[in-house]
C-alpha cells in the first residue's frame, strides 16, 4: 500500500504540529516496512522520508493552493492508495479508489475567535468542515479534540479515532549537563502565545504570594517580540521584573535541564489540543500543575494539582501548596507522574496510526 502524507506543515519551525508530524512519521517509518510512505511538500528545507515536491512560495496563499488543489498532481503521479492530511486539510475533490484520512490537533480558533482574523476563521471553518465530511476516517489527538469535532461540525463519532501523541525518547534520559541553567530556585512554563497559554495569570498569582517571593519564574518558547514585550510590561507593572526570566526558544537538551531542576512546571493554558509539555516535564521528574480545561485532565492524573485557569487566587493557592509539600510527598508525586507518563510513547502512537491506514485499505471504516 502506498500512503501519501501532506506534510507541508513540517516545513514550519519545529514546534507544536510540525514536531508532532516529525516524531510520529519518523517512528512509523521505523516500524512499518510493509507499506510505502511518500511525503508531499512545497519546500525541501526539512524532510522526514521520501518527499515529493510541488514547488511553491512559502506563503499563506502557497499553502492554501497546495493543500486545496495542487497536491492532487502529486497524488495522481504517485498512485497512492491512502492520502493523509497531516497538515489538517484534505484537497477539494476525491480520486476514485483512494481513501482519505486526516489528523485534527485542536480547534482553538473556534474557542477563542478574538485571537484570529475574520479571514482565518472563515477559511478554516469552511475548509476543516469540508475535509471532515470528505474523510473516510479522522484521527484526533485527544478525547477533548474529538468532542470539539463532534460538537462544532456534527461529525459522526464512528469516523473518529483518538490517538494520543507520545513524548520524544530524549525526555526519558537525563540532561547531558546536570548543572542547572538557572541557578536560583524557580518554577517553569513553556509558551508560544502568552494570552491563550494564560501566562499573565501566573504572573499575577506570583506577584500576590509571599510564599513564592523567593522563586524566579522562567518562561521559554517561540514567542514573538510583541508577546515578550507584553510579558515584560506586566512584570514591570506588578513589580516582579527581577524575578521573571524570558529565555525564548531553547533546545531539547536545555528544555530537559529546565524541567529537571524546576521546583515545578506550570501549564495554565485556557485550551490545549493535547498538552505535550505536561508529559515531558513528568518524564524529567518535575512536579506538574495545570489548568483543568480541554485536554489537560487527560494528561494530568491529579485533580488536586489542577486549577481553574480563570481563577488567579486558585492558581496562587495551588502553587503555594506545591512549594510547601514535604520531600516525601513530593517524591511520591514525581513517581506517580513517571508511571502515568510512561504510557505516552511514539511507538504506541505510530502502531495505532498504522492500524488506521491498514483498516482503510480493508474498508473497515468506510
C-alpha positions, 0 to 999 in steps of 0.5 A: 500500500502506498500512503501519501502524507501532506506534510507541508506543515513540517516545513514550519519551525519545529514546534507544536504540529510540525514536531508532532508530524516529525516524531510520529512519521519518523517512528512509523517509518521505523516500524512499518516496512510493509507499506510505502510512505511518500511525503508531499511538500512545497519546500525541501528545507526539512524532510522526514522520508521520501518527499515529493515536491510541488514547488511553491512560495512559502506563503499563506496563499502557497499553502492554501493552493497546495493543500486545496488543489495542487497536491492532487498532481502529486497524488495522481503521479504517485498512485497512492492508495491512502492520502493523509492530511497531516497538515489538517486539510484534505484537497477539494475533490476525491480520486476514485479508489483512494481513501482519505484520512486526516489528523485534527490537533485542536480547534482553538480558533473556534474557542477563542475567535478574538485571537484570529482574523475574520479571514482565518476563521472563515477559511478554516471553518469552511475548509476543516468542515469540508475535509471532515465530511470528505474523510473516510476516517479522522484521527484526533489527538485527544478525547477533548479534540474529538468532542470539539469535532463532534460538537462544532461540525456534527461529525459522526463519532464512528469516523473518529479515532483518538490517538494520543501523541507520545513524548520524544525518547530524549525526555526519558534520559537525563540532561547531558549537563546536570548543572542547572541553567538557572541557578536560583530556585524557580518554577517553569512554563513553556509558551508560544502565545502568552494570552491563550497559554494564560501566562499573565495569570501566573504572573499575577498569582506570583506577584500576590504570594509571599510564599513564592517571593523567593522563586524566579519564574522562567518562561521559554518558547517561540514567542514573538517580540510583541508577546515578550514585550507584553510579558515584560510590561506586566512584570514591570507593572506588578513589580516582579521584573527581577524575578521573571526570566524570558529565555525564548526558544531553547533546545531539547537538551536545555528544555530537559535541564529546565524541567529537571531542576524546576521546583515545578512546571506550570501549564495554565493554558485556557485550551490545549489540543493535547498538552505535550509539555505536561508529559515531558516535564513528568518524564524529567521528574518535575512536579506538574500543575495545570489548568483543568480545561480541554485536554489537560485532565487527560494528561494530568492524573491529579485533580488536586494539582489542577486549577481553574485557569480563570481563577488567579487566587486558585492558581496562587493557592495551588502553587503555594501548596506545591512549594510547601509539600514535604520531600516525601510527598513530593517524591511520591508525586514525581513517581506517580507522574513517571508511571502515568507518563510512561504510557505516552510513547511514539511507538504506541502512537505510530502502531495505532496510526498504522492500524488506521491506514491498514483498516482503510485499505480493508474498508473497515471504516468506510 
